[in-house]
Amino acid sequence: MDAMLHIPCTVEDFEGYIRFRILDSIAYPGTYKKFLFARRDQEAPWALAMAQQVQVVQNAIQELELKEQDLRSSSTLSTLHIVWHHVSESNLPPSDLPLTIAHCAISKKHNIPCVVVRGKGRGAQPFTVNSRFADFLFDIWIVHKIDILIKTFAKQCMEVSDPNNQMAMKALVDAFQSEHAEDITHLAHAFYASYAHVYKSTVFALQTIV
C-alpha cells in the first residue's frame, strides 16, 4: 500500500514553499509574492521553480482537506473527522496528552491505553483515543499549522541574524540563504514526513474501512 501510494508533493516542494513563506513574511506583506510572480512571468528559472513548488504544496494540502471531509460521510470514521477538527483548531499541539485506560472514540475498542484529547470550547467533552493514534494526531496538528510554524521559525532566525532590526532586506535574505539553509532543509523533511503520514493513513482508512 505505502509503496504504491503517490504522495502529491515532495520534500523539495516543501523546501521551496518554506523559502517562499519565509521571504514573504520578512518583507512587507505581499511584496515578495508580487516579486516572485513578476519574475515568474518573465520566465526566470528560479521563479518558475519556486512558484510551481508553492502551488504543489497548496494543492497537496487542499487534497488532504478533501480527504478529511470524506471522513465525515463515513459511519465508521465520522468520529475521526470530529477529533481531527478539534486537533487542527487547537492553538496547542496534542503532545504530552494524559494517558488512561478507556474506550477509544475512533476504533470503538474498550479498556485499552488511550490519550485524552480535549474538545474545542469551554466545557466541551474530551475524547479518549487509542494511544497508537497519538503520533497521527500530532502530525495532523503540524500539517494544519505549517504557515504559523514557518512564521515562528522565520522570526526566531531574524532574532539571531538581525537582533537590532537594522539589516537591509537583501542582506537579510542573503543571511537566510547562507546561515539557515540546513535548518530549512530539516524543516522541509519534517513537514513532508508529517504530511505523508497523515495523507497515507487517511487514504488507507478511506479505502479499507469506509
C-alpha positions as CSV (number, residue, x, y, z in Angstrom):
1,M,0.0,0.0,0.0
2,D,2.6,2.6,1.0
3,A,4.9,1.7,-1.8
4,M,2.1,2.2,-4.4
5,L,0.5,5.3,-3.0
6,H,1.6,8.5,-4.7
7,I,2.2,11.4,-2.3
8,P,1.1,14.6,-4.1
9,C,4.2,16.6,-3.1
10,T,7.9,16.1,-2.3
11,V,10.5,17.2,0.2
12,E,11.8,19.6,-2.4
13,D,8.3,21.1,-2.9
14,F,8.1,21.8,0.9
15,E,11.6,23.3,0.8
16,G,10.6,25.8,-1.9
17,Y,7.3,26.5,-0.1
18,I,9.2,27.2,3.2
19,R,11.6,29.6,1.5
20,F,8.7,31.4,-0.1
21,R,6.8,31.8,3.1
22,I,9.9,33.0,5.0
23,L,10.8,35.6,2.4
24,D,7.2,36.7,2.2
25,S,7.0,37.1,5.9
26,I,10.1,39.1,6.4
27,A,9.2,41.6,3.7
28,Y,6.2,43.9,3.7
29,P,3.2,41.5,3.4
30,G,2.6,40.5,-0.2
31,T,5.7,42.2,-1.5
32,Y,7.8,39.1,-2.1
33,K,4.8,37.3,-3.6
34,K,4.4,40.1,-6.2
35,F,8.1,40.0,-6.9
36,L,8.0,36.2,-7.4
37,F,5.1,36.3,-9.7
38,A,6.6,39.1,-11.7
39,R,9.8,37.2,-12.2
40,R,7.8,34.0,-13.0
41,D,6.0,35.9,-15.7
42,Q,9.4,36.9,-17.1
43,E,10.2,33.1,-17.1
44,A,13.1,33.4,-14.6
45,P,14.0,29.7,-14.0
46,W,14.3,30.0,-10.2
47,A,10.9,31.8,-10.0
48,L,9.2,29.2,-12.2
49,A,10.5,26.5,-10.0
50,M,9.5,28.2,-6.7
51,A,6.1,29.2,-7.9
52,Q,5.5,25.6,-9.0
53,Q,6.6,24.3,-5.7
54,V,4.3,26.7,-3.8
55,Q,1.4,25.6,-6.0
56,V,2.1,21.9,-5.5
57,V,2.2,22.2,-1.7
58,Q,-1.0,24.3,-1.7
59,N,-2.8,21.7,-3.9
60,A,-1.5,18.9,-1.7
61,I,-2.9,20.4,1.5
62,Q,-6.2,21.1,-0.3
63,E,-6.3,17.5,-1.4
64,L,-5.8,16.4,2.2
65,E,-8.6,18.7,3.3
66,L,-10.9,17.0,0.8
67,K,-9.9,13.5,2.2
68,E,-10.7,14.8,5.7
69,Q,-14.2,15.8,4.5
70,D,-14.7,12.3,3.1
71,L,-14.3,11.0,6.7
72,R,-17.4,13.0,7.7
73,S,-19.7,10.9,5.5
74,S,-18.4,7.6,6.8
75,S,-20.5,6.0,9.6
76,T,-17.3,4.3,10.8
77,L,-14.8,7.2,10.6
78,S,-17.0,10.2,11.3
79,T,-15.7,10.4,14.8
80,L,-12.2,10.6,13.5
81,H,-13.3,13.7,11.5
82,I,-14.6,15.3,14.7
83,V,-11.3,14.6,16.6
84,W,-9.3,15.8,13.6
85,H,-11.3,19.0,13.6
86,H,-10.7,19.6,17.3
87,V,-6.9,18.9,17.0
88,S,-6.5,21.1,13.9
89,E,-8.3,24.0,15.5
90,S,-6.3,23.9,18.8
91,N,-3.6,26.5,19.4
92,L,-1.5,23.9,21.2
93,P,-0.1,20.7,19.8
94,P,-1.6,17.4,21.1
95,S,1.7,16.4,22.8
96,D,2.1,15.1,26.4
97,L,-1.5,14.0,26.4
98,P,-2.8,12.3,29.6
99,L,-2.9,8.5,29.4
100,T,-5.8,6.4,30.7
101,I,-7.4,3.1,30.2
102,A,-10.7,3.8,28.4
103,H,-12.9,3.4,25.3
104,C,-11.4,4.6,22.0
105,A,-13.8,7.0,20.3
106,I,-12.3,6.1,16.9
107,S,-11.8,2.3,16.9
108,K,-14.6,1.7,19.5
109,K,-12.4,-0.7,21.4
110,H,-12.8,-0.9,25.2
111,N,-10.3,-1.0,28.0
112,I,-7.2,-0.1,26.1
113,P,-4.5,2.5,26.6
114,C,-5.8,5.9,25.4
115,V,-4.8,9.5,25.2
116,V,-7.2,12.2,26.3
117,V,-7.9,14.9,23.6
118,R,-9.7,18.0,24.8
119,G,-12.7,19.1,22.9
120,K,-12.9,22.6,21.5
121,G,-14.6,25.2,23.6
122,R,-15.3,25.7,27.2
123,G,-16.9,22.7,28.8
124,A,-16.5,20.6,25.7
125,Q,-16.5,16.8,26.1
126,P,-13.0,15.3,25.9
127,F,-12.2,12.4,23.6
128,T,-10.3,9.3,24.6
129,V,-8.4,7.9,21.6
130,N,-6.2,4.8,21.3
131,S,-2.6,5.9,22.3
132,R,-1.4,4.5,19.0
133,F,-3.1,7.5,17.3
134,A,-1.0,10.0,19.3
135,D,1.6,10.5,16.6
136,F,-1.0,10.7,13.9
137,L,-2.9,13.4,15.8
138,F,0.4,15.3,16.3
139,D,1.1,15.2,12.6
140,I,-2.4,16.5,11.8
141,W,-1.7,19.5,14.0
142,I,1.6,20.1,12.3
143,V,0.1,20.0,8.8
144,H,-2.7,22.5,9.7
145,K,-0.2,24.8,11.4
146,I,2.6,24.8,8.8
147,D,2.3,28.5,7.9
148,I,2.3,29.5,11.6
149,L,5.3,27.3,12.3
150,I,7.2,28.8,9.4
151,K,6.5,32.3,10.6
152,T,7.7,31.4,14.1
153,F,10.8,29.8,12.6
154,A,11.4,32.9,10.5
155,K,11.0,35.2,13.5
156,Q,13.5,33.2,15.5
157,C,16.0,33.2,12.7
158,M,15.6,37.0,12.3
159,E,16.3,37.5,16.0
160,V,19.6,35.6,15.6
161,S,20.6,37.2,12.3
162,D,19.4,40.7,12.8
163,P,18.7,41.2,16.6
164,N,18.7,45.0,16.2
165,N,16.5,45.0,13.1
166,Q,19.0,47.1,11.2
167,M,19.9,44.9,8.2
168,A,18.9,45.8,4.7
169,M,16.4,43.4,3.1
170,K,19.0,42.0,0.6
171,A,21.4,41.3,3.4
172,L,18.7,39.7,5.5
173,V,17.7,37.4,2.6
174,D,21.3,36.5,2.0
175,A,21.7,35.7,5.7
176,F,18.7,33.3,5.5
177,Q,20.1,31.6,2.4
178,S,23.6,31.1,3.9
179,E,23.0,30.7,7.6
180,H,19.7,28.8,7.7
181,A,19.8,26.7,4.6
182,E,20.4,23.4,6.6
183,D,17.6,24.3,9.0
184,I,15.2,24.9,6.2
185,T,16.0,21.5,4.7
186,H,15.5,19.8,8.1
187,L,12.1,21.6,8.4
188,A,11.1,20.5,4.9
189,H,11.8,16.9,5.8
190,A,9.8,17.2,9.0
191,F,6.8,18.7,7.2
192,Y,6.9,16.2,4.5
193,A,7.0,13.3,6.9
194,S,4.0,14.7,8.8
195,Y,2.1,15.3,5.6
196,A,2.9,11.8,4.2
197,H,1.9,10.1,7.4
198,V,-1.5,11.8,7.6
199,Y,-2.2,11.5,3.9
200,K,-1.3,7.8,3.6
201,S,-3.1,6.9,6.8
202,T,-6.3,8.8,5.7
203,V,-6.3,7.3,2.2
204,F,-5.7,3.8,3.7
205,A,-8.6,4.3,6.1
206,L,-11.0,5.5,3.4
207,Q,-10.1,2.6,1.1
208,T,-10.2,-0.2,3.7
209,I,-12.7,0.9,6.4
210,V,-15.4,3.0,4.8
